[in-house]
Amino acid sequence: MFLSRFNAAEFIVLYLLISSAYLLLIFKAKNLGQASYNFLLGAAVGIRALLLFTPVELTSDIWRYIWEGKVLLAGHSPYELAPNNLELFSLRENWWHMIQHNNLTAIYPPFALYCFALFAKSILSWKAFLFICEAISLRFIILLLKEYKLPKENIFIYAFSPLALIEIMVSGHLEGLLITLILGFLYYAKREKYLGSIFIALAIATKYVAIVPYLYFLIQTGNKKSILRELVGTTTIILILFSPFILNLESLFNSFGTYLEHWKFNASTFEALGTLVRVNWQDSSSFIGIKYLLALVWFGILYFYYQAKLELSKFTVYAFITLLLLSPVVHPWYLLWFAPFLCFANISAGFGFTLTVLISYYPMLTAGQYELSLTQALLEYLPIYALLFFVDLKTDFFSHQNA
């Protein structure tokens, strides 16, 4: 599964086969008997177990996970010392050269680093940890589907998602942990509030994007006392997690700031606007204004979503789809921020995006380069814009207002 270089025809055939098999399963798996349901669920877990042993060739992120865990255990702060710092020379192993951007310090929040230190001793140990996370995530989805009175077969939207299988169980991305924590928050938020606070605090301290569904959840709560109590509990846990690094707080965000200011990959709206005004793509200062503009646009769109009073799952999917359509950086695994929510929210653009985003691997796997051609970008994004504007927003936003 995307483990070596392909020629164009091989990639296209493999992509179509995987996508078609997934779509066929999702649309045919309706009103299943318990035996068929259990078999498919077992197959989804079994596939994940098999993928534990696949090599990691689509990303170098996992090497940074292992490195930063190693640095933390050695008593150093990954936020202060970049991998290429000579003070860490004695920690280098034969895979050290696999770490990309080794001049940059850690970008991930503290709980992610703690997990790297505990579980990322090797590729296999980290992927085994993610396998456990995935099993827990599937359990949470089952419980939430029962709570929301949705078809139990909806779990297969995530369980067999090619995106989830590739990005978590093949590439070992941190999103596997993030998903478990956010789903845990969804499940416990209205049952065991303190447990819900722990889950969301850990999620935010794993990847900051978890703030998006959390803030909307708080707004939906409505009761000011409940919001304050929830915020105090969650903030306290986050501060405890950040406390070992609090004396040099600025260092926590150095690489994050570099990422926000300079990086660009697989963008759509951002790329189109930059091309229209003829920015110099080699000079990040020439397009920083577009980033600020699109950030403001995103917040404005979030307000419209809020006005539509969407339930939490739909809001989360729309919020992240819109963010990624406006973002200068769209790595395929970013779509995992909303992928599990598709089990609870019927949003065709989100569903389609999890498939078309895999096209972004085409230039790397067929030509060893990262930049997409215009044709490849159009194939990836045009169907998503069409579904979003002419199907999903029309149904969930405008018709809601009319009602």
C-alpha positions in Angstrom: 0.0 0.0 0.0 2.0 3.0 -1.3 5.2 1.5 -0.1 7.5 2.0 -3.1 7.8 4.1 -6.3 5.1 3.5 -8.9 4.8 4.5 -12.5 1.7 6.7 -13.3 -0.5 3.8 -14.5 0.3 1.7 -11.4 -0.5 4.5 -9.1 -3.8 5.3 -10.8 -4.9 1.7 -10.9 -4.0 1.2 -7.2 -5.7 4.4 -6.2 -8.9 3.5 -8.1 -9.0 0.0 -6.7 -8.6 1.1 -3.1 -11.1 4.0 -3.4 -13.7 1.8 -5.3 -13.4 -1.0 -2.7 -13.9 1.4 0.1 -16.9 3.1 -1.5 -18.5 -0.2 -2.4 -18.1 -1.4 1.2 -19.5 1.8 2.7 -22.5 1.9 0.5 -23.3 -1.8 0.6 -22.8 -2.3 4.3 -26.3 -1.4 5.4 -28.6 -3.2 7.9 -26.0 -5.9 8.5 -26.7 -8.9 10.7 -24.6 -9.1 13.9 -22.3 -11.8 12.5 -21.5 -9.8 9.3 -21.0 -6.7 11.3 -18.6 -8.5 13.7 -16.7 -10.0 10.8 -16.1 -6.7 9.1 -15.2 -5.0 12.4 -12.7 -7.8 13.1 -11.3 -7.4 9.6 -10.7 -3.7 10.2 -8.8 -4.5 13.4 -6.9 -7.3 11.6 -5.8 -5.0 8.8 -4.5 -2.6 11.3 -2.5 -5.4 13.0 -1.0 -6.4 9.7 0.0 -2.8 8.9 2.0 -2.7 12.1 4.9 -4.4 10.2 4.9 -2.3 7.1 7.8 0.1 6.5 7.4 3.8 6.9 8.2 5.5 3.5 5.6 8.2 3.0 6.8 10.5 5.9 9.8 11.1 8.1 7.7 12.4 11.1 8.1 9.1 13.0 11.8 9.6 13.2 11.3 12.9 14.9 8.9 11.3 17.3 11.6 8.7 18.3 14.3 11.4 18.5 12.3 13.8 20.6 11.3 11.1 23.0 15.0 10.1 23.3 16.1 13.7 23.9 13.5 14.2 26.6 14.5 11.0 28.4 18.1 12.2 28.3 17.1 15.2 30.3 17.1 17.8 27.6 14.3 20.0 26.3 13.4 19.3 22.6 12.0 22.8 22.5 15.4 24.3 23.2 17.8 22.0 21.3 17.2 21.1 17.7 18.3 17.7 16.4 21.4 19.1 14.7 22.6 20.7 18.0 26.1 19.3 18.8 25.1 19.1 22.4 23.0 16.1 21.4 25.6 14.5 19.2 26.0 11.5 21.6 22.3 10.6 21.1 22.6 10.2 17.4 21.9 6.8 15.9 22.2 5.5 12.3 18.7 6.8 11.5 19.4 10.3 12.7 19.8 11.6 9.1 16.1 10.6 8.5 14.9 13.6 10.6 13.8 16.3 8.3 14.2 20.0 9.2 16.8 19.0 11.8 17.6 22.7 12.4 14.1 23.1 14.0 13.2 22.4 17.6 10.1 20.4 18.6 6.8 21.7 17.3 4.4 19.3 19.1 2.9 20.1 22.5 4.2 18.5 25.7 1.8 15.5 26.0 2.9 14.4 22.6 6.5 14.5 23.7 5.7 12.5 26.9 4.1 9.8 24.7 7.1 9.8 22.4 9.3 9.2 25.4 7.2 6.4 26.7 6.2 4.6 23.5 8.4 5.7 20.6 11.4 3.5 21.4 11.2 2.2 17.8 8.9 2.3 14.8 7.2 -1.0 15.9 6.7 0.1 19.5 5.1 3.4 18.4 2.8 1.8 15.9 1.8 -0.8 18.5 0.8 2.1 20.7 -1.2 3.6 17.9 -2.8 0.2 17.3 -4.1 0.3 20.8 -5.3 3.9 20.3 -7.2 2.8 17.2 -8.9 -0.1 19.0 -10.0 2.3 21.7 -11.2 4.9 19.1 -13.3 2.2 17.3 -14.9 1.4 20.7 -15.7 5.0 21.3 -17.2 5.3 17.9 -19.4 2.3 18.6 -20.6 3.8 21.9 -21.2 7.3 20.3 -23.2 5.8 17.4 -25.5 4.1 20.0 -25.8 7.4 21.9 -26.7 9.4 18.7 -29.0 6.6 17.5 -27.2 6.3 14.2 -26.7 3.1 12.2 -24.0 0.9 13.7 -22.6 0.4 10.2 -21.4 4.0 10.2 -18.3 2.8 12.0 -17.0 1.4 8.8 -16.6 4.9 7.4 -13.7 5.3 9.7 -12.7 1.7 10.3 -11.9 1.1 6.6 -10.9 4.6 5.7 -7.8 4.3 3.4 -6.6 7.6 4.8 -6.8 6.4 8.4 -5.1 3.1 7.6 -2.3 4.7 5.6 -1.6 7.7 7.8 -1.9 6.0 11.2 -1.0 2.4 10.8 1.4 2.7 7.9 3.0 6.1 8.5 2.5 6.2 12.3 1.2 9.8 12.6 0.4 11.3 15.9 -3.2 11.9 14.8 -4.0 8.3 15.9 -3.6 9.4 19.5 -5.3 12.7 19.0 -8.4 11.0 17.6 -8.7 8.7 20.6 -8.5 11.6 23.0 -11.1 13.7 21.2 -13.5 10.8 20.9 -13.0 10.1 24.6 -13.9 13.7 25.3 -17.0 13.4 23.2 -18.1 10.3 25.0 -17.4 11.5 28.6 -18.2 15.2 28.3 -21.8 14.8 29.4 -21.3 11.7 31.6 -18.2 12.2 33.6 -17.3 15.8 33.2 -14.0 15.6 35.0 -12.9 12.7 32.8 -14.1 14.6 29.8 -11.9 17.5 30.9 -8.9 15.2 31.2 -9.4 13.8 27.7 -9.7 17.2 26.0 -6.8 18.7 27.9 -4.6 15.8 26.8 -5.9 16.3 23.2 -5.0 20.0 23.2 -1.6 19.1 24.7 -1.1 16.7 21.8 -2.2 18.9 19.0 -3.5 22.4 19.3 -6.3 21.9 16.7 -8.3 20.1 19.4 -9.2 23.6 20.7 -11.6 24.0 17.8 -14.3 21.4 18.7 -13.7 22.1 22.4 -14.6 25.8 22.1 -17.7 25.1 20.1 -18.7 22.5 22.8 -18.3 25.2 25.5 -20.4 27.7 23.4 -23.1 25.1 23.0 -23.2 24.5 26.8 -24.7 28.0 27.3 -24.5 28.0 31.1 -21.8 30.5 32.2 -21.0 28.7 35.5 -20.6 25.3 33.7 -18.4 26.9 31.1 -16.2 28.6 33.8 -16.0 25.3 35.8 -15.1 23.4 32.6 -12.4 25.9 31.6 -10.8 26.0 35.0 -10.5 22.2 35.1 -9.2 21.8 31.6 -6.8 24.8 31.9 -5.4 23.5 35.1 -4.6 20.1 33.5 -3.0 21.8 30.5 -0.8 24.0 32.8 0.4 20.9 34.7 1.3 19.3 31.4 3.2 22.4 30.2 4.8 23.1 33.6 8.2 21.4 33.0 8.7 23.9 30.1 7.0 26.9 31.5 10.2 28.8 32.4 11.1 29.1 28.7 7.6 29.4 27.4 8.7 31.1 24.2 10.7 28.1 23.1 7.5 26.0 22.9 6.3 28.0 19.9 9.5 28.8 18.0 9.1 26.0 15.4 5.3 26.5 15.4 5.9 30.1 14.4 8.3 29.1 11.6 5.7 26.6 10.3 3.0 29.2 10.2 5.2 31.8 8.6 7.1 29.9 6.0 5.6 26.5 5.0 3.5 25.8 2.0 2.3 22.5 0.6 -0.7 21.2 -1.4 -2.7 24.4 -0.9 -5.8 25.4 -2.9 -7.3 28.8 -2.2 -4.0 30.1 -0.8 -2.1 28.9 -3.9 -4.7 30.4 -6.2 -4.7 33.8 -4.5 -0.9 33.9 -4.3 -0.7 33.1 -8.0 -3.3 35.7 -8.9 -1.4 38.5 -7.2 2.0 37.1 -8.4 3.7 36.6 -5.1 7.3 35.4 -4.9 6.9 31.9 -3.6 10.6 31.9 -2.6 10.0 34.8 -0.2 7.5 34.0 2.6 7.3 37.7 3.5 5.6 38.3 0.2 2.6 36.1 1.0 2.2 36.6 4.8 -0.6 39.1 4.1 -2.6 36.4 2.3 -2.2 34.1 5.3 -3.6 36.8 7.6 -6.5 37.6 5.2 -7.5 33.9 4.9 -7.3 33.5 8.7 -9.8 36.3 9.1 -12.0 34.7 6.4 -11.9 31.4 8.3 -13.0 33.1 11.5 -15.8 34.8 9.7 -17.0 31.5 8.2 -16.8 29.9 11.6 -19.2 32.5 12.8 -21.7 31.7 10.0 -21.4 28.0 11.0 -22.1 28.9 14.6 -25.1 30.9 13.5 -26.5 27.8 11.8 -26.5 26.1 15.2 -25.0 22.9 13.8 -24.4 20.0 16.2 -20.8 19.5 17.3 -19.8 16.8 14.8 -21.0 18.7 11.8 -19.4 21.9 13.0 -16.1 20.2 13.5 -16.1 18.7 10.0 -17.0 22.0 8.4 -14.6 24.0 10.5 -11.7 21.7 9.6 -12.6 21.3 5.9 -12.8 25.1 5.5 -9.5 25.5 7.4 -7.8 23.1 5.1 -9.2 24.6 1.9 -7.8 28.0 3.0 -4.6 26.7 4.5 -1.1 27.0 2.9 -0.2 23.6 4.2 -2.5 20.5 3.7 -0.7 17.3 4.5 -3.0 14.2 4.0 -2.9 13.3 7.7 -4.4 16.7 8.6 -7.8 15.3 7.3 -7.8 12.9 10.2 -8.7 15.9 12.4 -12.3 15.4 11.1 -12.3 11.9 9.6 -13.9 10.1 12.6 -16.6 12.8 12.8 -17.8 11.6 9.4 -19.3 8.6 11.2 -21.7 11.0 12.9 -22.1 13.7 10.3 -23.2 13.1 6.7 -21.0 15.5 4.9 -20.1 14.4 1.4 -17.2 16.9 0.9 -15.5 15.6 3.9 -16.0 12.0 2.9 -14.7 12.8 -0.7 -11.8 14.8 0.6 -10.4 11.8 2.6 -10.1 10.0 -0.8 -9.0 12.8 -3.1 -6.3 14.0 -0.8 -4.3 10.8 -1.5 -3.7 12.3 -5.0 -1.2 14.6 -3.3 1.1 11.5 -3.0 1.1 11.0 -6.7 4.2 13.3 -7.6 6.2 11.8 -4.7 5.5 8.2 -5.5 5.8 8.5 -9.3 8.5 11.2 -9.7 10.1 11.6 -6.3 9.0 15.2 -5.9 6.4 17.0 -3.7 4.8 19.8 -5.7 1.6 18.9 -7.5 0.9 20.0 -11.0 -2.2 22.1 -11.8 -4.0 19.1 -13.2 -3.3 17.0 -10.1 -4.4 19.8 -7.8 -7.6 20.3 -9.8 -8.4 16.5 -9.6 -7.9 16.7 -5.8 -9.8 19.9 -5.0 -12.5 20.6 -7.6 -14.8 17.7 -6.6 -14.5 18.9 -2.9 -15.4 22.5 -3.6 -18.3 21.3 -5.8 -19.6 19.0 -3.1 -19.2 21.6 -0.4 -20.9 24.4 -2.1 -23.6 22.6 -4.1 -24.5 19.8 -1.7 -23.4 20.2 1.9 -23.6 23.9 2.6 -26.9 24.1 0.7 -28.4 21.3 2.8 -26.9 22.1 6.3 -26.6 25.8 6.3 -28.9 27.6 3.9 -31.8 25.2 4.3 -31.3 25.4 8.1 -31.6 29.1 8.0 -34.7 28.9 5.8 -36.3 26.5 8.2 
